Amino acid sequence: GDNFKNYVNRKKIDKAKELLTSNKNIKVKQLSDMLGFNSVNTFIKVFGKHVGMSPGQYAKDMAVKTEKAAESE
């Protein structure tokens, strides 16, 4: 039920989330380039549409969740 562009963008954003979670030092510009977006602004806009927050905020949230999980072990 999704058009091709939305499908591709969703796959790109899933990969971005994976990279943001696994690589704490990755820059938004690097992600944008790696995933084939025309500009950082487009990447941030698409990420926000699919995730509901910016890539930077997502990375911070994941870092906090990882810390909390480590503390509870």
N, C-alpha and C positions, 0 to 999 in steps of 0.2 A: 503494500500500500504506500510505499515511499518512492519519490522520484529518484533518479540516478544520482543527482547532485547531492541530495540529502543523505543518501546511502553512503556515498564516498566520504562526505564530510563527517558523518558519524563514525566511520572506520578510522579516519584521521584523528578525530578527537579521542577515540578509545586508545589509539597508539600514544597520543600526547599524554593522556592520563597515566598510562603505563610508564612512560619515560619520566614524567614529573615525580612519580612515586619512587622509581628506582634510582634516579640520578638527581641528587639534591643540588648539584652545581650547574645544571643545564639552564641556559638563558632562553627567554621567550623568543627572542630573535632566532636563536639556533633551531628551536622547535619549528617555528614558522617556516624557515628555510628547508629543514629536513622533510617536512610534511607537504611541501609544495604549494604553500599559500603565496599569493602574489604580494602580500604585505603583512606586516606584524598586526596592523589595525584590523585587517580582515580576519586573521587568525583569532585575535582576541574576541572579536564580535561573534564569530562562529562558535568558539569555545563557550562563551557566555550563553549563547542561545541553547546549546546542547547540555551544558552542565549547571548553569544558573549562577555562575561566579567566574571571575577572571582566572586565568592560568596561575597567576601569582598567589591569589587567595587559595586556590585548590592545593597548590604545593605547600603552603603554610598549614592548611587544615590537615593534609596527609602527614606532615612532619609531626604535628601535635598528636595525632592518632597513633603514630608509630612510637612516639615517646611514651605515651600513656600505656600502650600495650607492653612495651619493654619494662616499665615500672611495675606492672601488675604480675609479671612472671616471677 
